[in-house]
């Protein structure tokens, strides 16, 4: 069954069996990804739990025509990770008067959420045409947040090549997105 | 609206993966809301992030994790978000939607023809965000940056060596940039700015008035 369909069942019926399947698939992956990019295990567990709770709560807001369930869930986890980091900053400032002590979702507004409709098909078409090599280096650098030296080592290429490959990949992606009108 | 100046790709990627400081995030968000090309680029980054999540090796959750979540489901009510009350008076009548929901500090004059109003962000770490009004034809002081400066034009225009910046345009300045923006002659220019570090003013005049310019 498609993940999007399970999210739909959560939204419409409050279907806990569907939710369990989503939990079993995504929670350990959110935790794994967070740990991979340097979050400690306890915080990663906590954020992964909050992420799935948010999937339940926001299921009705999921747009099946958007970028897909995994991208949506990544976005939720990402926002919770930012919130967690912000809470840490706020706590450090708790003694200072005048700071707002609640998690304002100032920037998480509808107009900057996932790309929609026509945009989505263009994005998907462009990504399909990005070579595996280019896609891989972009993901390692920007999503897994691995240092260039680390990428160089695991791909067995010189450091300078990593930098130019990332640059070329980003330019190529821009071109593909512009092209696929 | 024709947008000619965009954020660097790295900045968009960091935006899409949630790595920007709150003030910087806000300025990029305001640009993206108006720029389909950058929205698609950020969307592509999100797609890649989704694909990465799918392929990540799972790490087992704690044994009681699912039970703990289910216990919370019953307490949950829909629509839990408390909206931030809008400020009594918005600093400008037609701010972008994202900014209309922000809280603003007190407006103040920083130099002749130049006033700013801070945006109160609860957890900005390194950078501050503010609205900046400049009078038509105003010539800013030659300056560079010890940190970074992200600017999105909301109204009017300014120009510097890299070209003319009108509504929706995005300007990124860092320590390598040394410039003297000039505001367009026809109307005041309103910008959203996120700045980290300090401005470094150049020239004799800059050194003389630098203690009085509080940005």
Interface residues (C-beta under 8 A of the other chain):
Chain A: X16 X20 X23 X24 X26 X27 X28 X29 X30 X31 X32 X33 X35 X36 X41 X44 X45 X48 X49 X52 X53 X56 X57 X60 X67 X68 X69 X70 X71 X72 X73 X74 X75 X77 X78 X79 X81 X82 X85 X86 X87 X89 X90 X99 X100 X101 X102 X104 X105 X106 X107 X109 X111 X112 X114 X115 X119 X120 X122 X123 X124 X126 X127 X135 X138 X139 X141 X142 X143 X144 X145 X170 X171 X173 X174 X177 X178
Chain B: X9 X10 X13 X14 X16 X17 X18 X19 X22 X25 X26 X29 X32 X33 X36 X37 X39 X40 X41 X42 X43 X44 X45 X46 X47 X48 X49 X50 X51 X52 X53 X54 X56 X57 X58 X59 X60 X61 X62 X65 X66 X68 X69 X70 X72 X73 X76 X78 X80 X81 X82 X84 X97 X98 X101 X102 X103 X120 X121 X122 X123 X125
